[in-house]
């Protein structure tokens, strides 16, 4: 590892989540999912590598000593983004199950329509 980089690892707990919805949420956020040994790994550009093992979200960040990370709490921001994406996927899944169609009408808004 170059001597001008710093690696920091932080982790937080996620509430019990449906794994399939979680993977769909990660992919919908534009991140590539790799699953191995029961863990979900994905790379967040500009932040680092995130790993979900059970209910634990761990973020490994690489920052330069000369240009430290400007994010106040990158893992909390990542957790927030995951929760929003997960909520969208949960609504889409439930809507599909009960015969409703979903249409995105904004970044965090979905329109539900009953199929005829």
C-alpha positions as CSV (number, residue, x, y, z in Angstrom):
1,X,0.0,0.0,0.0
2,X,1.4,3.4,-0.8
3,X,2.4,5.4,2.2
4,X,0.2,8.4,1.3
5,X,-3.0,6.5,1.9
6,X,-5.1,5.9,4.9
7,X,-7.5,2.9,5.3
8,X,-10.3,3.2,7.8
9,X,-13.0,0.7,8.6
10,X,-16.3,1.6,10.2
11,X,-19.4,-0.5,10.8
12,X,-23.0,-0.1,11.7
13,X,-25.9,-2.4,12.3
14,X,-28.7,-2.8,9.8
15,X,-32.1,-4.0,11.0
16,X,-33.1,-7.4,9.8
17,X,-33.6,-7.1,6.0
18,X,-34.8,-9.3,3.2
19,X,-31.5,-10.3,1.4
20,X,-33.1,-10.4,-2.1
21,X,-34.6,-6.9,-1.7
22,X,-31.3,-5.6,-0.3
23,X,-29.4,-6.9,-3.3
24,X,-32.0,-5.4,-5.7
25,X,-31.7,-2.1,-3.8
26,X,-27.9,-2.1,-4.1
27,X,-28.1,-2.8,-7.8
28,X,-30.8,-0.1,-8.3
29,X,-28.4,2.4,-6.6
30,X,-25.9,1.6,-9.5
31,X,-23.5,-0.4,-7.4
32,X,-22.2,-3.9,-8.5
33,X,-23.1,-6.7,-6.1
34,X,-20.7,-9.6,-5.5
35,X,-21.8,-12.3,-3.1
36,X,-19.4,-14.7,-1.5
37,X,-19.5,-16.8,1.7
38,X,-22.8,-15.4,2.7
39,X,-21.5,-11.8,2.5
40,X,-22.7,-9.1,0.1
41,X,-19.8,-6.9,-1.2
42,X,-20.1,-3.8,-3.3
43,X,-17.9,-0.9,-4.4
44,X,-19.2,2.7,-3.8
45,X,-17.2,5.0,-6.1
46,X,-15.4,7.7,-4.3
47,X,-16.1,6.1,-0.9
48,X,-14.8,2.6,-0.7
49,X,-15.8,-1.0,-0.4
50,X,-18.9,-2.0,1.6
51,X,-19.6,-5.4,3.0
52,X,-22.9,-6.6,4.5
53,X,-22.5,-9.7,6.7
54,X,-25.7,-10.6,8.4
55,X,-27.1,-7.4,9.9
56,X,-23.7,-5.6,9.9
57,X,-22.7,-3.0,7.3
58,X,-19.0,-2.4,7.2
59,X,-17.3,0.3,5.1
60,X,-13.6,0.3,4.2
61,X,-12.5,3.7,3.0
62,X,-9.2,4.7,1.4
63,X,-8.3,8.3,1.7
64,X,-5.2,10.2,1.0
65,X,-3.2,11.8,3.8
66,X,-2.9,14.8,1.6
67,X,-6.6,14.9,0.6
68,X,-8.7,13.5,3.5
69,X,-12.3,12.4,3.1
70,X,-14.6,15.4,3.2
71,X,-17.6,13.3,4.2
72,X,-18.6,13.8,7.8
73,X,-19.9,10.2,8.3
74,X,-19.7,8.3,5.0
75,X,-21.1,5.1,6.6
76,X,-24.2,6.9,7.9
77,X,-24.7,8.5,4.4
78,X,-24.4,5.0,2.8
79,X,-26.8,3.6,5.3
80,X,-29.3,6.3,4.6
81,X,-29.0,5.7,0.8
82,X,-29.4,2.0,1.3
83,X,-32.5,2.5,3.5
84,X,-34.1,4.7,0.8
85,X,-33.3,2.2,-2.0
86,X,-34.4,-0.7,0.1
87,X,-37.7,1.0,0.9
88,X,-38.3,1.6,-2.8
89,X,-37.7,-2.1,-3.6
90,X,-39.9,-3.2,-0.8
91,X,-42.8,-1.0,-2.1
92,X,-42.2,-2.3,-5.7
93,X,-42.2,-5.9,-4.4
94,X,-45.4,-5.5,-2.4
95,X,-47.1,-3.7,-5.2
96,X,-46.3,-6.5,-7.6
97,X,-47.5,-9.1,-5.2
98,X,-50.9,-7.4,-4.9
99,X,-51.3,-6.6,-8.6
100,X,-50.3,-2.9,-8.6
101,X,-48.0,-1.1,-11.1
102,X,-45.3,1.3,-9.9
103,X,-44.0,4.3,-11.8
104,X,-41.2,6.5,-10.6
105,X,-42.3,10.1,-10.5
106,X,-39.3,11.5,-8.7
107,X,-36.1,10.5,-7.0
108,X,-37.9,9.2,-3.9
109,X,-41.5,9.0,-5.1
110,X,-43.4,6.2,-6.7
111,X,-46.9,6.3,-8.2
112,X,-49.0,3.2,-7.7
113,X,-51.7,2.2,-10.1
114,X,-54.1,-0.7,-9.8
115,X,-53.9,-3.0,-12.8
116,X,-57.3,-3.5,-14.5
